[in-house]
Amino acid sequence: MGVKVAVNGYGTIGKRVADAILKQKDMTLVGVTKTKPNYEARLATERGINVYASSADSLKLFDGTGYRVAGTLDDLVSSADVVVDCTPGKVGATYKPLYEKYRVKAIFQGGEKHDTTGFSFNAYCNYKSALGRDLVRVVSCNTTGLCRVINALDKGFGVKKVRALLVRRGADPAENSKGPINSIVPDPVTIPSHHGPDVQKVLPNIDITTVALAVPTTLMHVHVLNMELNRDATEQEIIGTLSSYRRIRLFSSAEGISSTSEIIEFARDIGRHRYDLPELAIWKESIKSFGREIYLSQAVHQESIVIPENIDAIRAVARITEDPEESIRMTDESLGLGR
């Protein structure tokens, strides 16, 4: 049966985490929660996933609808070893006392503050430090992308300094109530954005400053990085280092992939479910070296990049394996990453 995992929240991240859990041989998905009956709840039940109401009040909303509900969140959490909280940002922290009540290990998303758990996670960077912890926070999509590339280059060449501009999507595709529609918004106006300090929660020795903008798109984020390394590195050396990581995928504009929409089209063409691309996408031609100073541009699929990190976080807190390379390999192979 493996480790019993519950997913609280079956939205953009939660349904992807649930799908990924179903592909793991060492985990069992015991159920997911919904606040109300909708098509996502119906699709989950049609797939044989147990759906639970998020509260007693939510349970009443399911009455007479024909939707099968297995119980409430309390019932779900009490039957699990690990719960992955995929509720909206700042909501997850309100469930922390419930998880502690039932003595289940809990994994939160990047929308919660670091102080909620006291530990922020990235599989490449600090898997072993997460072993056996009761509470872990998987950092946000943008921070995950930054951590992957910085960690790779730090291990390869040493990273002295990072300066990054983040061009953030205005909303996820299904979020029709968000914007901006016709504006470029400094988000925030002040410097740094929260992403740099968040990276330092995972990689505390990295000197990083980030600036962020929100723009009218839904597909992906784009980062432009300027980094100072501890030693000279050629462009080919950088490409070789990045290519060795399964969760980093290099794209070439020479092959017709020079935009986020073309990356998404690539994901569709290789048959990715929901056109997900959990790998960090880096444009090969953007990698420029001036000795120790390098530049590169990368794209982050905000809906899926944190999914493999959640799976590895489950293995770490449950001590399924203490070897980060083994967990990453198992996750990547099950999700078809790096092919």
C-alpha positions as CSV (number, residue, x, y, z in Angstrom):
1,M,0.0,0.0,0.0
2,G,2.8,2.4,0.8
3,V,2.6,5.7,2.6
4,K,-1.0,6.9,2.9
5,V,-1.3,10.5,1.5
6,A,-4.2,12.9,1.6
7,V,-4.5,16.0,-0.6
8,N,-6.3,19.0,1.0
9,G,-7.5,21.1,-2.0
10,Y,-8.1,19.7,-5.5
11,G,-7.5,22.7,-7.6
12,T,-4.6,23.8,-9.9
13,I,-1.8,22.2,-7.8
14,G,-3.9,19.7,-5.8
15,K,-5.2,17.7,-8.8
16,R,-1.7,17.5,-10.3
17,V,-0.2,16.3,-7.0
18,A,-3.0,13.7,-6.7
19,D,-2.3,12.5,-10.2
20,A,1.4,12.2,-9.4
21,I,0.8,10.3,-6.2
22,L,-1.3,7.8,-8.2
23,K,1.8,7.0,-10.3
24,Q,4.0,6.2,-7.3
25,K,4.5,2.6,-6.2
26,D,5.4,3.6,-2.7
27,M,2.3,5.8,-2.0
28,T,-1.4,5.5,-1.8
29,L,-3.8,8.4,-2.4
30,V,-6.5,8.1,0.3
31,G,-8.5,11.0,-0.9
32,V,-8.8,14.7,-1.8
33,T,-11.0,17.6,-0.5
34,K,-13.3,20.0,-2.3
35,T,-15.1,23.0,-0.8
36,K,-18.1,22.5,-3.1
37,P,-19.5,20.2,-5.8
38,N,-18.1,21.1,-9.2
39,Y,-16.7,19.4,-12.3
40,E,-13.3,18.7,-10.6
41,A,-15.1,16.8,-7.8
42,R,-17.1,14.9,-10.4
43,L,-14.0,14.0,-12.4
44,A,-12.2,12.9,-9.3
45,T,-15.0,10.5,-8.3
46,E,-15.2,9.2,-11.9
47,R,-11.5,8.3,-11.6
48,G,-12.1,6.4,-8.4
49,I,-10.6,9.1,-6.1
50,N,-12.3,9.5,-2.7
51,V,-13.6,13.0,-2.4
52,Y,-14.1,14.6,1.1
53,A,-15.8,17.8,1.9
54,S,-13.4,20.5,3.3
55,S,-15.7,21.1,6.3
56,A,-19.1,20.3,7.8
57,D,-20.6,23.4,6.1
58,S,-19.1,22.2,2.8
59,L,-20.6,18.8,3.3
60,K,-24.1,20.3,3.3
61,L,-23.4,21.8,-0.2
62,F,-23.1,18.2,-1.5
63,D,-26.5,17.1,-0.2
64,G,-28.9,16.2,-3.0
65,T,-26.3,16.8,-5.8
66,G,-25.6,13.2,-6.6
67,Y,-21.9,13.6,-5.8
68,R,-20.4,10.9,-3.7
69,V,-18.6,12.2,-0.6
70,A,-16.6,10.0,1.7
71,G,-16.7,12.4,4.7
72,T,-15.1,15.5,5.9
73,L,-11.5,16.8,6.1
74,D,-11.2,15.4,9.6
75,D,-12.1,12.0,8.4
76,L,-9.5,12.2,5.6
77,V,-6.7,13.5,7.7
78,S,-7.3,10.9,10.4
79,S,-6.8,8.2,7.8
80,A,-3.5,9.5,6.4
81,D,0.2,9.4,7.2
82,V,1.0,12.6,5.2
83,V,-1.2,15.4,4.1
84,V,-0.3,17.7,1.2
85,D,-1.9,21.0,1.7
86,C,-2.8,22.5,-1.7
87,T,-5.4,25.1,-0.5
88,P,-5.1,28.7,-1.6
89,G,-2.2,30.8,-0.3
90,K,-2.5,31.9,3.3
91,V,-5.4,29.4,3.8
92,G,-3.1,26.4,4.4
93,A,-1.7,27.8,7.6
94,T,-5.2,27.8,9.2
95,Y,-5.2,24.0,8.9
96,K,-1.9,23.5,10.7
97,P,-3.6,22.9,14.1
98,L,-5.8,20.2,12.5
99,Y,-2.8,18.4,11.1
100,E,-1.0,18.6,14.4
101,K,-4.1,17.3,16.2
102,Y,-4.1,14.1,14.1
103,R,-0.3,13.9,14.3
104,V,0.1,13.6,10.5
105,K,3.1,15.1,8.6
106,A,2.1,18.0,6.5
107,I,3.5,19.5,3.3
108,F,2.5,23.1,2.5
109,Q,2.9,25.1,-0.7
110,G,4.9,28.3,-1.4
111,G,1.8,30.5,-0.8
112,E,2.4,30.0,2.9
113,K,5.0,31.8,4.9
114,H,8.3,30.1,5.7
115,D,7.4,30.5,9.4
116,T,4.4,28.2,9.0
117,T,6.8,25.2,8.9
118,G,10.3,26.6,9.7
119,F,11.7,24.7,6.7
120,S,11.5,25.4,3.0
121,F,12.2,22.5,0.6
122,N,13.7,21.9,-2.8
123,A,14.6,18.3,-3.7
124,Y,18.0,19.1,-5.3
125,C,19.0,21.5,-2.6
126,N,18.1,20.2,0.9
127,Y,16.3,16.8,0.6
128,K,18.3,15.2,3.5
129,S,17.4,18.1,5.8
130,A,13.7,17.3,5.4
131,L,14.0,13.7,6.5
132,G,11.4,12.9,9.2
133,R,10.2,16.5,9.6
134,D,6.6,17.0,10.7
135,L,6.1,20.2,8.6
136,V,7.7,21.1,5.3
137,R,7.0,23.9,2.8
138,V,7.6,23.4,-0.9
139,V,8.7,26.8,-2.2
140,S,6.7,28.6,-4.9
141,C,7.0,28.0,-8.6
142,N,9.3,30.9,-9.2
143,T,11.5,30.1,-6.2
144,T,11.7,26.4,-7.4
145,G,12.9,27.5,-10.8
146,L,15.5,29.8,-9.3
147,C,16.7,27.2,-6.8
148,R,17.2,24.6,-9.5
149,V,19.4,26.6,-11.8
150,I,21.3,28.3,-9.0
151,N,22.0,25.0,-7.2
152,A,23.2,23.4,-10.5
153,L,25.6,26.2,-11.3
154,D,26.7,26.5,-7.6
155,K,27.7,22.9,-7.5
156,G,29.4,23.1,-10.9
157,F,31.2,26.4,-10.6
158,G,30.3,28.2,-7.4
159,V,27.9,31.1,-7.4
160,K,29.0,34.4,-5.9
161,K,26.0,36.6,-6.8
162,V,22.6,36.5,-8.5
163,R,20.6,39.3,-9.9
164,A,17.3,38.3,-11.4
165,L,14.3,39.9,-13.2
166,L,11.1,37.9,-12.9
167,V,8.4,38.5,-15.5
168,R,5.4,36.8,-13.9
169,R,2.2,35.6,-15.5
170,G,-0.8,37.6,-14.4
171,A,-3.0,34.6,-13.7
172,D,-3.4,30.9,-14.2
173,P,-5.4,29.9,-17.3
174,A,-8.6,29.2,-15.3
175,E,-8.4,32.4,-13.2
176,N,-10.8,34.6,-15.2
177,S,-11.2,37.1,-12.3
178,K,-7.5,38.1,-12.1
179,G,-5.4,40.5,-14.1
180,P,-3.7,42.7,-15.2
181,I,-5.4,42.9,-18.5
182,N,-3.7,45.9,-20.1
183,S,-0.9,46.8,-17.8
184,I,2.6,45.9,-16.7
185,V,2.7,45.9,-12.9
186,P,5.8,46.1,-10.7
187,D,5.0,43.3,-8.3
188,P,6.0,44.7,-5.8
189,V,7.2,48.2,-6.6
190,T,9.8,47.9,-3.9
191,I,13.1,45.9,-4.3
192,P,13.7,43.1,-3.6
193,S,10.7,41.0,-4.4
194,H,10.0,38.2,-2.0
195,H,11.6,35.6,-4.3
196,G,15.2,36.4,-3.4
197,P,14.7,36.1,0.3
198,D,12.7,33.0,-0.3
199,V,15.6,31.4,-2.3
200,Q,17.8,32.1,0.8
201,K,15.5,30.0,2.9
202,V,16.7,27.1,0.8
203,L,20.1,28.3,-0.2
204,P,21.2,30.6,2.7
205,N,24.7,31.3,1.3
206,I,23.5,32.8,-2.0
207,D,23.7,36.5,-2.5
208,I,20.6,37.2,-4.5
209,T,18.4,40.2,-5.4
210,T,15.2,39.8,-7.4
211,V,12.8,42.2,-9.2
212,A,9.4,41.1,-10.3
213,L,6.8,42.3,-12.9
214,A,3.3,41.0,-13.5
215,V,2.2,40.9,-17.2
216,P,-1.0,40.0,-19.1
217,T,-0.3,36.3,-19.9
218,T,-1.4,33.0,-18.4
219,L,1.1,30.5,-19.8
220,M,4.4,30.8,-17.9
221,H,6.8,33.0,-16.0
222,V,10.1,34.2,-17.5
223,H,13.3,35.0,-15.6
224,V,16.3,36.8,-16.8
225,L,19.4,36.1,-14.7
226,N,22.7,37.7,-14.3
227,M,25.1,35.6,-12.2
228,E,28.7,36.0,-11.0
229,L,30.5,32.7,-10.6
230,N,33.5,31.8,-8.5
231,R,35.5,30.8,-11.6
232,D,35.4,31.2,-15.3
233,A,33.0,29.1,-17.2
234,T,32.4,28.8,-20.9
235,E,29.0,28.6,-22.4
236,Q,29.5,25.0,-23.4
237,E,30.6,24.1,-19.8
238,I,27.4,25.8,-18.5
239,I,25.2,24.0,-21.0
240,G,26.9,20.7,-20.2
241,T,26.3,21.2,-16.5
242,L,22.6,22.2,-16.9
243,S,22.0,19.3,-19.3
244,S,22.9,16.8,-16.6
245,Y,19.8,17.6,-14.6
246,R,16.6,15.8,-15.6
247,R,14.5,18.6,-14.2
248,I,16.1,21.2,-16.4
249,R,15.4,21.2,-20.1
250,L,17.2,23.2,-22.6
251,F,15.3,24.6,-25.6
252,S,16.7,26.1,-28.8
253,S,15.3,29.0,-30.7
254,A,17.0,27.5,-33.8
255,E,14.4,24.7,-33.6
256,G,11.6,27.2,-33.4
257,I,11.1,27.5,-29.7
258,S,11.7,31.1,-28.8
259,S,8.7,31.9,-26.7
260,T,6.6,30.6,-23.9
261,S,3.7,29.7,-26.2
262,E,6.1,27.6,-28.3
263,I,7.3,25.8,-25.1
264,I,3.7,25.0,-24.3
265,E,3.1,23.8,-27.8
266,F,6.1,21.5,-27.4
267,A,4.6,20.1,-24.2
268,R,1.4,19.4,-26.1
269,D,3.2,17.7,-28.9
270,I,5.1,15.3,-26.7
271,G,1.8,14.3,-25.1
272,R,2.1,16.0,-21.7
273,H,-1.2,15.8,-19.7
274,R,-2.6,19.4,-19.4
275,Y,0.5,20.5,-21.4
276,D,2.4,20.4,-18.1
277,L,6.2,21.0,-18.1
278,P,7.6,20.3,-14.6
279,E,11.1,20.8,-15.9
280,L,12.7,24.3,-15.8
281,A,13.0,25.5,-19.4
282,I,16.2,27.4,-20.3
283,W,16.8,28.9,-23.8
284,K,20.2,27.6,-24.9
285,E,21.0,30.7,-27.0
286,S,20.4,33.0,-24.0
287,I,23.3,31.5,-22.1
288,K,26.2,34.0,-22.4
289,S,29.5,33.9,-20.6
290,F,31.9,36.7,-20.0
291,G,34.3,34.8,-17.9
292,R,32.9,34.6,-14.5
293,E,29.8,36.7,-15.4
294,I,27.0,34.8,-17.1
295,Y,23.5,35.5,-18.4
296,L,20.6,33.2,-19.1
297,S,16.8,33.3,-19.6
298,Q,14.5,30.7,-18.4
299,A,10.7,29.9,-18.3
300,V,8.7,28.4,-15.5
301,H,5.4,26.5,-16.0
302,Q,3.7,27.7,-12.8
303,E,1.1,25.1,-12.8
304,S,3.4,22.1,-12.7
305,I,7.0,22.8,-11.7
306,V,6.4,22.1,-8.0
307,I,4.7,18.8,-8.5
308,P,7.9,16.6,-8.5
309,E,9.1,18.5,-5.4
310,N,5.9,17.6,-3.6
311,I,6.4,13.9,-4.3
312,D,10.0,14.1,-3.1
313,A,8.9,16.0,0.0
314,I,6.5,13.1,0.8
315,R,9.3,10.6,0.6
316,A,11.5,12.8,2.7
317,V,9.1,13.4,5.6
318,A,8.0,9.8,5.6
319,R,11.6,8.5,5.3
320,I,10.6,6.2,2.4
321,T,14.2,6.7,1.2
322,E,17.0,8.8,2.7
323,D,18.8,9.1,-0.6
324,P,17.8,12.2,-2.6
325,E,19.1,10.9,-5.9
326,E,16.9,7.7,-5.5
327,S,13.8,9.7,-4.7
328,I,14.4,12.2,-7.6
329,R,15.0,9.3,-10.0
330,M,11.8,7.5,-8.9
331,T,9.8,10.6,-9.2
332,D,11.2,11.6,-12.6
333,E,10.8,8.2,-14.1
334,S,7.2,7.9,-12.9
335,L,6.3,11.4,-14.3
336,G,8.3,10.9,-17.5
337,L,10.7,13.8,-16.9
338,G,13.9,14.4,-18.7
339,R,12.9,12.3,-21.7
